[in-house]
Structure formats: structure tokens, C-alpha cells
Amino acid sequence: MNDIPFNDPATGGGGLNENVVRLNIGGTEAKDGWKILNVAEGRYVDYVGDCIDLGQFADGSVESIYASHVYEHLSHAGELQQALREAHRVLRPGGLLQISVPDFELLARMFLHPTIDVEQRYLIMQVIFGGQTDRTDFHKVGLTLEFISYFLHQAGFERIRRVPEFGLFNDCSTVRILGQLISLNVEVIK
């Protein structure tokens, strides 16, 4: 594991390394200039942890956070708000948060479209509720631009904009179903 900025309650703060980092939450793909935080150890995982508690990172120590298809796994009744507050806390002023989640509004419209067949409708249902391949692969919230903006504002973010794609990692942010990009991708500046 690499040395990271951290808050040590015993010493009142400080850190091992005061360098600012770019953090890919939930990532699995190595990329120059990025560190990976994941709930499970893995080949390219730099930090094991949860997006709800970024206590291993000091206030303002992160330059950028990228989170593709992570936040929909959190409950709308507290976990999502906590994770976004933590992202806000660790980002430096002017720092960038890039979020990709399944676009619940778009998926609902696709699900109800009269021309799709049962297999296509089943695939859309899996994207809405998670693949459910293991105990962590469940979606607890459906997010729209209105909802994610509301939660981001509550966490202290003000500058939010939707973008078509990020083009940073090979992940779910670029998944298409029936030719349609199904992710809601937003950039947020602290």
C-alpha cells in the first residue's frame, strides 16, 4: 500500500504524504496518475475502503474523484448523502468529482417502451436493480439528474453539469443498451 494523507485523531491530523491524489472509487483498471479505492483488495487496488468513510484521506487532499456505477449501491436514506459529504470533504477547493450512475429516468422510459421484447426488458431491469451476482451487486437507489443534483447540493457542491461521457476508464459509464447510453454522467466542481 502507498503512503496516503490521513487524519490521525491521536496527533490531530497531519499525514504521511501531503501530495494531492486523483482517486478512482470502485475502479479495477490501473491508469497513470490515478489511485484506486475499492471495498475489496485487488491487483491494482491502492487503498481498501468504502466511499461512505474516506477517513483515511485528509481534508482537501484529493484533486479528483471518479466514481463509475458506485453511488447507486448506497441507500438514499443516509449512505448516499454521507458518501457525497465525504467526497466534498476530501476534495480540494476547485477539485473535480465525476459521477456515473445508471440513468433511472431513461431506463424507466426504455423499460416501458412498447417495441422492446421480454429479454431486452429483463436486461433493463437488471441495470435498474443491479446484476445481483453477489451480495454487493444490488442497487439501492434510482438516480436522475434531479435527484443526484439535489443530493450533491445537500453535500455542499454547487457547480454541477451533465456530460455525455468521460472517456477515462473502460467501465460502465459508456455502456449502451439498444444503442442508447444508459449512464447519467455528471461533473461537479467543489
VOKELO-120602 format. One line per 3 residues: number of its first residue (from 1); their letters; for each residue y, z, x of N, C-alpha, C. Coordinates in steps of 0.001 Angstrom, whole numbers, plus 500000, padded with zeros to 6 digits. Layout:
<pts>
NUM) a) Y,Z,X,Y,Z,X,Y,Z,X  ... .
</pts>
This chain:
<pts>
1) mnd) 498813,500000,500832,500000,500000,500000,501251,500000,500877  502278,499340,500395,503541,499276,501127,504382,500502,500833  505280,500837,501768,506252,501884,501501,507218,501376,500448 .
4) ipf) 507541,502228,499489,508441,501835,498418,509500,502895,498226  510658,502519,497688,511637,503531,497329,511037,504421,496244  511253,505700,496337,510710,506590,495326,511622,507770,495108 .
7) ndp) 511476,508376,493954,512184,509611,493641,511228,510759,493898  511563,511644,494792,510734,512803,495092,511455,514033,494577  510955,514620,493471,511637,515780,492906,511763,516927,493901 .
10) atg) 510839,517033,494835,510870,518136,495800,512031,518009,496775  512435,516763,497053,513510,516556,498025,514804,516089,497374  514769,515859,496066,515985,515443,495376,516259,513963,495505 .
13) ggg) 515246,513157,495778,515430,511713,495835,515106,511186,497194  515836,510182,497597,515562,509558,498885,514460,508543,498733  513909,508078,499833,512847,507102,499743,512305,506761,501097 .
16) lne) 511176,506114,501091,510552,505682,502327,511213,504426,502861  511636,503573,501947,512198,502294,502332,513295,501965,501333  514509,501858,501776,515617,501629,500863,515838,500147,500552 .
19) nvv) 514925,499264,500990,515056,497847,500682,514885,497603,499194  515657,496675,498668,515556,496303,497270,514360,495351,497120  513629,495489,496033,512429,494681,495826,512550,493811,494578 .
22) rln) 511721,492781,494525,511517,491953,493339,510116,492272,492845  510019,492664,491586,508795,493235,491054,508212,492375,489937  506944,491985,490090,506207,491254,489058,505288,492259,488373 .
25) igg) 505664,492681,487178,504885,493676,486443,503733,492974,485723  502535,493444,486002,501349,492877,485362,500832,491627,486029  501443,491231,487126,501057,489998,487799,499750,490117,488559 .
28) tea) 499217,488971,488921,497998,488910,489728,498118,487888,490850  499161,487079,490815,499343,485972,491754,500356,486346,492838  499937,486251,494100,500841,486530,495220,501902,485439,495317 .
31) kdg) 503128,485869,495619,504230,484924,495810,505205,485555,496784  505628,484774,497772,506568,485286,498766,507785,485896,498099  508161,487075,498582,509354,487747,498097,509122,488620,496876 .
34) wki) 507922,488624,496329,507620,489397,495134,506542,490428,495432  506657,491586,494802,505645,492640,494846,505039,492765,493449  503771,493069,493388,503070,493171,492107,502800,494626,491767 .
37) lnv) 503183,495007,490543,502825,496292,489957,501842,495995,488833  500680,496618,488892,499663,496393,487866,498989,497714,487553  498409,497823,486354,497717,499048,485966,496396,499204,486696 .
40) aeg) 495892,498133,487261,494616,498189,487981,494789,497619,489382  494031,498158,490319,494049,497614,491667,493534,496178,491640  494011,495394,492566,493585,494003,492669,493929,493457,494029 .
43) ryv) 493434,492289,494305,493606,491671,495624,495069,491616,496058  495956,491230,495160,497358,491061,495526,498264,492163,494976  497684,493176,494360,498473,494250,493761,499043,495139,494864 .
46) dyv) 500364,495289,494852,501046,496125,495840,501165,497567,495370  501400,497760,494071,501602,499079,493509,500782,499215,492236  500029,500275,492136,499290,500565,490914,500163,501488,490081 .
49) gdc) 500413,501090,488846,501249,501886,487971,501430,501210,486637  502186,501844,485800,502397,501410,484431,503878,501135,484212  504198,500117,483437,505607,499771,483207,506349,500823,482394 .
52) idl) 505632,501728,481759,506272,502792,480981,506849,503855,481899  506262,504017,483074,506712,505021,484036,506863,504371,485404  508082,503991,485733,508374,503387,487032,508921,504435,487992 .
55) gqf) 508460,505678,487840,508939,506793,488635,508747,506633,490126  507862,505749,490538,507670,505518,491971,508784,504663,492572  509699,504177,491712,510834,503387,492175,512129,504137,491918 .
58) adg) 513004,504143,492895,514290,504830,492785,515228,504073,491849  516197,504783,491322,517239,504159,490503,517897,503037,491298  518074,501885,490674,518781,500784,491307,518100,500172,492511 .
61) sve) 516800,500372,492666,516103,499886,493866,515447,498524,493690  515508,497963,492479,514808,496707,492196,515836,495626,491895  515699,494515,492579,516612,493385,492394,516262,492586,491145 .
64) siy) 514965,492335,490931,514495,491539,489804,513177,492101,489304  512993,491996,487993,511712,492334,487369,511276,491132,486559  510036,490765,486744,509418,489691,485980,508228,490301,485244 .
67) ash) 508169,490127,483933,507075,490686,483139,506625,489649,482122  505528,488980,482431,504990,487972,481530,503834,488552,480736  504000,488550,479434,502976,488983,478482,502455,490379,478819 .
70) vye) 503422,491287,478962,503144,492700,479240,503645,493572,478092  504882,493380,477688,505528,494294,476754,504932,494275,475346  504263,493220,474948,503637,493193,473618,502424,494130,473533 .
73) hls) 501966,494611,474688,500843,495559,474723,501306,496994,474467  502598,497200,474310,503169,498536,474131,503517,498766,472668  503439,500015,472237,503764,500312,470844,505271,500203,470625 .
76) hag) 505631,499725,469452,507046,499621,469089,507616,500983,468741  506758,501989,468631,507186,503333,468225,507482,504242,469414  507788,503683,470565,508181,504520,471690,507877,503930,473054 .
79) elq) 506694,503378,473233,506314,502867,474558,507212,501720,475010  507495,500785,474112,508331,499634,474472,509732,500078,474875  510326,500989,474106,511657,501485,474435,511654,502189,475783 .
82) qal) 510633,502991,476050,510540,503705,477334,510423,502717,478494  509588,501703,478336,509409,500712,479406,510713,499969,479692  511450,499612,478658,512721,498899,478864,513778,499815,479466 .
85) rea) 513784,501088,479086,514700,502046,479732,514359,502196,481211  513074,502223,481531,512652,502321,482925,513075,501077,483704  512919,499903,483111,513362,498669,483772,514863,498731,484033 .
88) hrv) 515616,499173,483040,517067,499292,483200,517417,500274,484321  516718,501380,484373,516989,502414,485382,516751,501901,486798  515644,501209,487028,515304,500807,488397,516031,499553,488856 .
91) lrp) 516538,498758,487914,517284,497565,488315,518636,497945,488888  519027,497236,489933,520365,497451,490494,521390,496823,489553  522658,497189,489644,523682,496521,488838,523661,495019,489128 .
94) ggl) 523670,494216,488105,523571,492768,488256,522148,492275,488401  521175,493193,488376,519771,492830,488513,519270,492033,487321  518216,491269,487548,517677,490344,486549,516327,490828,486031 .
97) lqi) 516193,490863,484707,514932,491141,484040,514510,489874,483315  513314,489382,483622,512779,488199,482963,511538,488620,482186  511588,488401,480884,510522,488818,479982,509945,487608,479281 .
100) svp) 508623,487573,479212,507929,486570,478418,506934,487304,477524  507016,487056,476237,506096,487635,475257,505712,486540,474263  504589,486704,473570,504290,485736,472513,505419,485756,471472 .
103) dfe) 505859,484586,471059,506941,484454,470080,506349,484643,468685  506470,485853,468165,505832,486189,466898,506326,485309,465753  507613,485035,465709,508173,484206,464637,507577,482801,464669 .
106) lla) 507549,482193,465838,506972,480856,465992,505487,480864,465642  504758,481852,466146,503314,481924,465887,503016,482120,464403  503837,482894,463712,503650,483083,462273,503847,481769,461525 .
109) rmf) 504869,481012,461916,505086,479697,461288,503920,478759,461576  503452,478758,462821,502316,477910,463183,501070,478311,462396  500825,479608,462276,499651,480116,461572,499636,479650,460118 .
112) lhp) 500800,479603,459492,500895,479229,458081,501017,477737,457837  501113,476951,458901,501294,475504,458735,500066,474913,458050  500267,474120,457005,499134,473633,456213,498230,472615,456912 .
115) tid) 498682,472044,458008,497871,470988,458635,496905,471490,459704  496976,472766,460086,496075,473227,461137,494740,473669,460531  493687,473536,461345,492355,473899,460863,492024,475347,461219 .
118) veq) 490868,475805,460820,490487,477209,460986,490384,477600,462465  489898,476702,463327,489809,477032,464751,491187,477205,465375  492121,476347,465003,493483,476470,465505,494140,477745,464985 .
121) ryl) 493909,478036,463708,494464,479256,463112,493866,480496,463792  492590,480456,464130,491928,481571,464814,492525,481777,466211  492775,480677,466927,493396,480765,468252,494778,481409,468161 .
124) imq) 495555,481004,467177,496886,481584,466990,496778,483071,466676  495810,483452,465852,495599,484857,465530,495282,485656,466796  494490,485080,467696,494173,485766,468954,495421,485973,469816 .
127) vif) 496304,484993,469828,497544,485141,470604,498414,486235,469990  498446,486312,468666,499261,487331,467998,498724,488731,468271  497408,488927,468182,496825,490268,468280,496187,490566,469628 .
130) ggq) 496191,489619,470550,495569,489817,471857,494155,489272,471852  493693,488912,473043,492349,488365,473161,491265,489387,472891  491597,490690,473081,490703,491804,472814,489396,491705,473604 .
133) tdr) 489534,491213,474852,488371,491101,475732,488020,492434,476376  488972,493374,476403,488721,494734,476878,489701,495669,476175  489619,496955,476477,490427,497939,475739,491930,497801,475960 .
136) tdf) 492347,497081,476994,493781,496911,477253,494332,495602,476696  493483,494747,476170,493902,493409,475744,494195,493349,474247  494981,494321,473774,495420,494363,472387,496934,494301,472351 .
139) hkv) 497488,493552,471412,498933,493501,471239,499308,494481,470145  500277,495346,470450,500682,496395,469518,501970,496085,468776  502644,495007,469165,503915,494668,468535,504091,493155,468555 .
142) glt) 504690,492633,467489,505077,491229,467435,506563,491143,467713  506930,490379,468726,508338,490333,469134,508970,488982,468825  510174,489056,468281,511017,487903,468032,512253,488061,468909 .
145) lef) 513078,487050,468977,514323,487181,469740,515172,488315,469176  515230,488434,467862,516000,489506,467234,515463,490882,467633  514151,491062,467579,513563,492362,467907,513729,492710,469382 .
148) isy) 513411,491751,470277,513495,492057,471715,514950,492328,472102  515882,491590,471504,517303,491834,471779,517706,493230,471332  517242,493643,470163,517539,494988,469649,517028,496053,470620 .
151) flh) 515779,495930,471050,515199,496913,471969,515904,496896,473332  516273,495718,473804,516983,495615,475077,518365,496263,474992  519069,496033,473899,520378,496681,473713,520230,498193,473686 .
154) qag) 519206,498699,473006,518965,500144,472971,518720,500705,474366  518103,499906,475238,517798,500356,476604,519008,500274,477523  520116,499664,477061,521328,499592,477869,521672,498203,478372 .
157) fer) 520841,497217,478080,521136,495842,478506,522098,495197,477515  522962,494318,478020,523916,493656,477138,523864,492141,477225  523585,491607,478406,523609,490148,478577,522186,489605,478488 .
160) irr) 521868,489003,477338,520521,488525,477037,520616,487062,476645  519732,486246,477216,519714,484841,476795,518287,484325,476822  517998,483477,475863,516684,482842,475785,516672,481642,476722 .
163) vpe) 515546,481453,477406,515380,480296,478288,514055,479623,477929  513948,478308,478187,512711,477623,477823,511503,478076,478660  511665,478108,479969,510583,478515,480865,511194,479068,482144 .
166) fgl) 510402,479862,482870,510866,480420,484132,510424,479580,485323  509202,479083,485298,508686,478283,486394,508414,479064,487664  508188,480375,487537,507970,481202,488728,506499,481397,489062 .
169) fnd) 505687,481680,488055,504283,482005,488266,503420,481183,487321  502153,481051,487680,501187,480385,486832,500620,481448,485894  501276,481641,484741,500890,482722,483841,501090,482287,482393 .
172) cst) 501011,483229,481486,501082,482930,480051,502461,482476,479573  503478,482597,480400,504824,482211,479965,504946,480721,479689  503988,479938,480162,504038,478487,479957,502915,477959,479055 .
175) vri) 502168,478861,478419,501052,478457,477554,501572,477679,476349  500851,476623,476038,501176,475810,474863,499958,475760,473942  500230,475812,472649,499204,475627,471634,499681,474505,470733 .
178) lgq) 498817,473519,470524,499167,472346,469727,500445,471695,470246  500596,471713,471572,501745,471098,472220,503012,471938,472189  502960,473110,471574,504137,473965,471402,504102,475130,472385 .
181) lis) 505188,475327,473118,505329,476510,473973,505370,477732,473063  504454,478685,473277,504322,479809,472338,504977,481094,472847  505625,481052,473991,506248,482256,474533,507735,482319,474251 .
184) lnv) 508177,483522,473996,509595,483832,473913,509991,484304,475304  510793,483519,475998,511214,483819,477369,512691,484174,477358  513001,485368,477864,514394,485800,477903,514753,486307,479303 .
187) evi) 515999,486059,479674,516573,486591,480901,517640,487597,480503  517643,488708,481218,518549,489802,480907,519186,490261,482212  520495,490424,482190,521219,490914,483364,521667,492354,483097 .
190) k) 521434,493224,484062,521893,494614,483915,523377,494674,484212 .
</pts>
